[in-house]
Amino acid sequence: MLVTVLGLAACGLPDEGRTQVVDDASVPYELLDAGESPTRPDVDAPTVPRHAPMVFWTRADRVLVPAAVDLSCAQTTIDVVRGLLEALASSPRDSDRDARLGSAIPPAAQLTLVGVDDRTAEVELDPLAIGDAERLPLAVGQVVLSVTSAPGVDAVRFVTSGETVDLPLPGGALATGSATAEDYATLLPDRLAADGIDGVGLGCDTPDP
């Protein structure tokens, strides 16, 4: 299967292993300079229901924080994932905007669920719709963290026109194939990054296969 790099040129990149470290000069978004790295003040994430699906929005300091969404873990996996993608595509609600939360996903971006197989959700995304390459890790992180809060979903794989898309990770690496919430933990507030989403009871419990 052909593989497309989300927002990056695939030519010249190594193809061994799931995570590939790209040379600094090849990274078009400024995530490698320590002065530009996201900061995570030692504050708690906003209060959200425990053991429930959630959507992740951006904060001004380039941190992703969870917010409540009108979905339930009792719904089917497909319905929850579709609802989460619709919420992300619709931009934050007024209450979230009042909390100064935003999104790296522009309204023009279309997020479509292709299917869920072996606990991996496949999402159609046109990387050109994101626009600003610096926002790509945040935008992808929003989708991965949100979708993996659904019941029965542990990872997310992106496709464009039927081709698998490599995912930009924080720090400049690339995840080939699929990504998990752990891959984007460095974009979370300190408490969530330290304890993990599962550790603080966020998201749906993963049922046994």
Secondary structure, 3 states (H helix, E strand, C coil): CCEEECCCCCCCCCCCCCEEECCHHHCCCCCCCHHHCCCCCCCCCCCCCCCCCEEEEECCCCCEEEEECCCCCCCCHHHHHHHHHHHHHHCCCHHHHHCCCECCCCCCCCCEEEEEECCEEEEECCHHHCCCHHHHHHHHHHHHHHHCCCCCCCEEEEEECCEEEEEECCCCEEECCEECHHHHHHHCCHHHHHHCCHHHCCCCCCCCC
